[in-house]
Amino acid sequence: MTAIRYCAALLAAVTVICATGAHAQQFTMKLSSPTINDSSFEYMKAFKAGVEERTKGRVKVEIYPGNQLGQIPTTVEGVALGTIEMTAPAIGFFIGLEPRFQTLEATGLFDSMAHGIKVLADPDIRKRLSTFGDTKGVEPLFTIVHGELQLASAKPIRTVADFKGQKLRVPGAAPLQSEPFKRIGASPVSMPLGEVVPALQNKVIDGAAVTYPVMLGFKYQDVVKNATRIPGGLTIVSGLVNRRFMKSLGPELEAIVREESLNAEAKYVDFGIPDHERVRAAWSKAGGESHVLSADDARKYQDAVDAVLAGILAANPKMKEDYEALVATAKKYR
């Protein structure tokens, strides 16, 4: 009887120790971003504060902006491998893992930043996006509108004809970003954000598709002076996370991380659009010029996009389904 009681006591002690150890286990989330002092950075700061407060230190969030953990392709690979917990570039850099991300790159899908924010916040769209990357062990924890897409260039681009012969950086390898430029005579090049300014300085490229926050943050005004609004184009940024890591947190902590991501997104909405207008004005104050294509030229560019989109959707039924869901939801919020 004594031996039985001793074993029972020992088992109880081991159980308490294991439970205490599990409760005290600390997780670290490394968050990578190619930018700094923009809407993505604001999201990360709010996310870090909320997660660390609610988990009482059990989940530590480390923010690495400005490509501190490597250029975008390296960090995307890191998330897929599980060496980095989150990376948040433009979604065009994810299509190698999951082609479905490309549907969000369709020019003209959203009418404005505000409209895009509403569509991406729709519960059914959130649910659909959460399945992007599931076969590769990744998922988008958040997806936001970073800003209106501009073409920062040395030469003023005022018409579709002005694109001819220009070598232009695009954010990712998505055909919806590159093929329309080819159709109007330009040569698109996929290039990580951290390489763009040196490429502009050395005239490796003539221009780059980016947003005003990126242009100001990376001091494009010291290299080029022109920005042309790409008709209907918005840069969509998503925070890609490793699914295995999320499950390793356990149900309680995973729920907190997901809830605080939603809370951080809500704070971003209050920051994103006003900040975009602020940096647009700052671009002009720094000597930058802004150009808008005429309605006729904007239509020519959209025609090039539509021709590319039709072929992509015809070849991929799942992407066609995703695109139609986005179009229907976009219509609902107009």
C-alpha positions in Angstrom: 0.0 0.0 0.0 2.9 2.4 0.9 4.5 1.7 -2.5 1.2 2.4 -4.3 0.7 5.7 -2.4 4.3 6.7 -3.1 3.9 6.1 -6.9 0.6 8.0 -6.9 2.3 10.9 -5.1 5.2 10.8 -7.5 2.9 10.8 -10.5 0.9 13.8 -9.1 4.2 15.7 -8.6 5.4 15.0 -12.2 2.0 16.0 -13.5 2.2 19.4 -11.7 5.7 20.0 -12.8 4.8 19.2 -16.5 1.7 21.4 -16.3 3.7 24.2 -14.8 6.4 23.9 -17.5 3.8 23.9 -20.3 2.1 26.9 -18.8 5.4 28.8 -18.5 6.7 27.9 -22.0 7.5 31.0 -24.0 7.0 31.3 -27.7 8.7 33.9 -29.9 7.2 35.3 -33.1 9.7 37.0 -35.4 7.9 39.5 -37.7 9.6 40.6 -40.9 8.7 43.5 -43.1 10.5 45.1 -46.0 9.3 48.6 -45.0 9.3 50.7 -41.9 7.2 53.6 -40.5 4.2 52.7 -42.6 0.9 51.0 -42.1 2.5 47.5 -42.0 4.8 48.7 -39.2 1.9 50.2 -37.3 0.0 46.9 -37.5 3.1 45.1 -36.1 3.5 47.5 -33.2 -0.2 47.2 -32.3 -0.1 43.4 -32.7 3.0 43.1 -30.5 1.5 45.2 -27.7 -1.8 43.3 -27.7 -0.3 39.8 -27.9 2.4 40.4 -25.2 -0.1 42.0 -22.8 -2.8 39.4 -23.1 -0.4 36.4 -23.0 1.5 37.9 -20.1 4.8 37.3 -21.8 4.1 33.7 -22.9 4.3 34.9 -26.5 7.1 37.4 -27.3 6.8 39.3 -30.5 10.0 40.6 -32.2 9.7 43.1 -35.1 12.3 43.2 -37.8 11.4 46.0 -40.4 13.5 47.2 -43.3 14.6 43.7 -44.5 16.6 43.0 -41.3 15.9 39.3 -41.7 16.7 39.3 -45.4 15.2 40.2 -48.7 11.6 39.3 -49.4 12.2 35.9 -51.1 14.4 34.8 -48.2 11.8 35.7 -45.6 8.9 34.0 -47.6 11.0 30.8 -47.7 11.8 31.2 -44.0 8.1 31.3 -43.1 7.5 28.2 -45.3 10.3 26.4 -43.5 9.3 27.6 -40.1 12.4 29.6 -39.3 10.5 32.9 -39.4 7.0 33.1 -38.0 5.6 36.0 -40.2 6.6 38.0 -43.2 4.6 40.9 -44.6 5.5 42.0 -48.2 3.2 42.7 -51.2 1.2 39.5 -52.0 2.9 39.2 -55.4 5.8 37.5 -53.7 3.6 34.7 -52.4 2.4 33.3 -55.7 5.3 30.8 -55.9 3.8 29.2 -52.9 0.2 29.8 -53.7 -1.0 31.1 -57.1 -4.4 32.0 -55.6 -2.9 35.1 -54.1 -2.7 36.5 -57.6 -6.5 37.2 -57.7 -6.0 40.1 -55.3 -3.6 41.7 -57.8 -6.4 42.2 -60.4 -6.3 45.9 -61.3 -9.8 47.5 -61.0 -11.1 45.0 -58.5 -11.2 47.7 -55.8 -12.4 51.2 -56.4 -10.2 52.8 -53.7 -8.2 52.1 -50.6 -11.4 52.5 -48.4 -13.4 50.1 -50.7 -10.6 47.5 -50.7 -10.4 47.6 -46.9 -14.1 46.9 -46.6 -14.0 44.0 -49.1 -11.0 42.4 -47.4 -12.6 42.7 -43.9 -15.8 40.8 -45.1 -16.2 37.6 -43.0 -16.7 35.4 -46.1 -13.6 36.8 -47.8 -11.6 36.4 -44.6 -12.6 32.8 -44.5 -11.7 32.3 -48.1 -8.3 34.0 -47.7 -7.5 31.8 -44.7 -7.3 28.8 -47.0 -4.7 30.4 -49.3 -1.5 28.4 -48.8 -3.0 25.6 -46.7 -1.3 23.0 -48.9 2.1 24.6 -48.2 1.7 24.9 -44.5 1.2 28.7 -44.5 -1.7 31.1 -44.3 -2.3 34.9 -44.3 -2.9 36.1 -40.8 -3.9 39.5 -42.0 -4.4 41.1 -45.5 -4.5 44.9 -45.8 -4.5 47.6 -48.5 -1.1 49.3 -48.3 -1.7 52.1 -50.8 -2.4 53.2 -54.3 0.1 51.8 -56.8 2.3 54.4 -58.4 5.0 54.1 -61.0 8.0 56.0 -59.6 10.2 56.9 -62.6 13.0 59.1 -63.8 11.1 60.0 -67.0 7.6 61.5 -66.7 5.0 58.9 -67.7 1.9 60.8 -68.8 0.4 58.5 -71.5 0.3 54.8 -72.2 2.8 55.5 -75.1 5.3 56.7 -72.6 5.6 53.2 -71.1 7.1 51.9 -74.3 10.8 50.8 -73.8 10.8 51.3 -70.1 12.3 48.7 -67.8 10.0 48.6 -64.7 10.2 46.9 -61.4 7.0 45.0 -60.4 6.2 43.7 -56.8 6.4 40.0 -57.3 6.3 37.6 -60.3 2.5 37.7 -60.7 1.5 37.8 -64.4 -1.3 40.2 -63.5 1.5 42.7 -62.5 3.9 42.0 -65.3 2.0 41.0 -68.4 -0.1 44.2 -68.8 3.2 46.2 -68.9 4.5 43.9 -71.6 1.3 44.5 -73.7 1.9 48.3 -73.6 5.6 48.0 -74.6 7.4 48.0 -71.2 9.8 45.4 -69.8 8.7 44.3 -66.3 11.3 42.9 -63.8 10.4 41.3 -60.4 12.6 42.7 -57.8 12.6 42.8 -53.9 12.0 46.2 -52.4 15.4 46.5 -50.9 17.1 46.4 -54.3 15.0 49.0 -56.0 16.8 52.3 -55.1 20.2 51.0 -56.1 18.8 49.7 -59.3 17.2 53.1 -60.1 20.5 54.9 -59.2 22.5 52.7 -61.5 19.8 52.8 -64.2 19.3 49.1 -64.2 15.6 49.9 -64.2 13.8 53.0 -65.3 11.0 52.9 -62.8 9.3 50.9 -60.1 5.7 50.1 -59.1 5.4 51.1 -55.4 3.2 53.1 -53.1 3.8 56.7 -51.7 4.7 55.4 -48.2 7.4 53.2 -49.8 8.6 56.1 -51.9 9.0 58.4 -48.9 10.3 55.7 -46.6 13.1 54.7 -49.0 13.8 58.3 -50.1 13.0 57.8 -53.8 12.8 61.5 -54.2 16.6 61.6 -54.1 16.7 59.4 -57.2 13.6 60.0 -59.2 11.0 62.8 -59.3 8.0 61.4 -61.1 5.1 59.3 -59.9 2.3 58.1 -62.2 -0.9 56.6 -60.8 -1.3 53.0 -62.2 -5.0 52.9 -63.1 -7.0 50.9 -60.6 -3.9 49.5 -59.0 -3.6 48.9 -55.2 -0.7 47.3 -53.3 -2.1 44.5 -51.1 0.1 43.4 -48.2 -0.4 40.2 -46.3 1.2 38.8 -43.2 2.1 35.2 -44.0 2.4 32.9 -41.0 3.6 29.3 -40.6 0.6 27.1 -39.7 2.7 24.6 -37.7 3.9 27.4 -35.5 0.3 28.7 -34.9 -0.9 25.2 -33.9 2.2 24.8 -31.6 0.9 27.7 -29.5 -2.1 25.6 -28.3 -5.8 26.6 -28.5 -5.7 29.4 -25.9 -2.6 31.3 -27.2 -3.5 30.7 -30.8 -6.9 32.3 -30.2 -5.3 35.3 -28.6 -2.8 35.8 -31.4 -5.7 35.7 -34.0 -7.8 38.1 -32.0 -5.0 40.6 -31.5 -4.3 40.4 -35.2 -7.9 41.6 -35.9 -7.5 44.3 -33.3 -4.3 45.5 -34.9 -6.0 45.6 -38.3 -8.7 47.8 -36.8 -6.0 50.3 -35.7 -4.4 50.1 -39.1 -7.7 51.2 -40.7 -7.6 54.4 -38.7 -3.9 55.0 -39.7 -3.6 53.7 -43.3 -5.7 56.1 -45.4 -4.8 59.4 -43.6 -1.1 58.3 -43.7 -1.3 57.7 -47.4 -2.6 61.2 -48.0 0.1 62.6 -45.7 2.9 61.0 -47.6 1.4 61.9 -50.9 1.6 65.6 -49.8 5.1 65.0 -48.5 6.2 63.6 -51.9 5.1 66.9 -53.5 6.8 68.9 -50.8 10.0 67.0 -51.4 10.0 68.0 -55.1 8.2 65.0 -56.5 5.7 65.3 -59.3 2.5 63.3 -59.6 0.8 62.3 -62.9 -2.5 60.7 -63.8 -3.3 59.1 -67.1 -6.2 60.4 -69.1 -9.4 58.4 -69.1 -8.6 57.1 -72.6 -5.1 55.9 -71.6 -6.4 54.4 -68.4 -8.9 52.4 -70.4 -6.1 51.1 -72.7 -4.1 49.9 -69.6 -7.2 48.3 -68.1 -7.9 46.5 -71.5 -4.4 45.0 -71.2 -5.1 43.8 -67.7 -8.4 42.3 -68.7 -6.9 40.4 -71.5 -4.3 38.8 -69.2 -6.8 38.1 -66.5 -9.1 36.2 -68.8 -6.3 33.8 -69.8 -5.3 33.2 -66.1 -8.8 32.5 -64.9 -9.6 30.2 -67.8 -6.6 28.1 -66.9 -7.3 27.8 -63.1 -10.9 27.1 -62.0 -10.1 27.6 -58.3 -8.7 31.1 -59.0 -11.8 31.8 -61.2 -13.9 30.9 -58.2 -11.9 33.2 -55.9 -12.0 36.1 -58.3 -15.8 35.8 -58.8 -16.2 35.8 -55.0 -14.1 39.0 -54.7 -16.0 40.7 -57.5 -19.4 39.8 -55.9 -18.2 41.1 -52.5 -16.7 44.3 -54.1 -20.1 44.9 -55.7 -21.8 44.6 -52.3 -19.7 47.3 -50.8 -20.0 49.8 -53.6 
